[in-house]
């Protein structure tokens, strides 16, 4: 466990004005997203699309890291440079999704537990050699009638902590992601309650597994109204509720917090981050680690056609720049200046 390296990596992940691109969609998720824009989903088309994102000119100004899927960590640019080497040269940290996905949790209908601990120590050693300096593990918490159960919250927190300990042992910074899903008709109050319970359990598990909170990054969902709830909380309310939960659960000595977009619109994800990052006196840097909210316009522009690559890169660069501004609380002001 190289603590100096862990500290350096964690600080770089949340460097001012930069955030993390999540490009670690499983092949199944890629299939769905590619299909939605009429693109074929093959190993080569996934390489080509992701290569387009990574090689976007100037995007390194806004990206501290990229989370890769196992397949992508082993792929190369059009010029034959392995993706992790290409990123490292641009000052972007390669990261790796190491969980094996959320599976049905036994005896808990409608709930999931994330798997992937078996053999993880060996996989992490391999990933480190391939250049990965941080990792991701996503736990999924669903809100519904009578759920989440304590069983689900605890099982996921325990797995997150076992994963985080293995990462730190391997000198890889663990990004711990307990995601409370947006799906459902629940209120924003209920989302706040569940997010708080999930984070509390997560940090209790970290302590019991001896994980050092100085050497990890939290990736969290924001406190928002369920997608089908009649009352949708506004930007300021989301920011206030999210920060209230984070301040009461996340240790101040943790190096940083990143957000997932979780199905929010591109602009809402940017506006929420901007509102939170504008608050003075936060104990940790906040930034983005979006997949959909960074990639949507690029994917829709690309549509599987090489001829659209440059336009897709432009769309991606724009969202990365907007979120880079939002992470500094400067997005709103920049928009107003542009409109003036
Ligand atoms: P979204 O931003 O699309 O939610 O994806 C982020 C992520 O990595 C989820 O695990």
Boltz pocket constraint, residues with backbone or C-beta under 6 A from the ligand:
constraints:
  - pocket:
      binder: B
      contacts: [[A, 22], [A, 138], [A, 177], [A, 259], [A, 260], [A, 261], [A, 262], [A, 263], [A, 289], [A, 290], [A, 291], [A, 292], [A, 293]]
      max_distance: 6.0
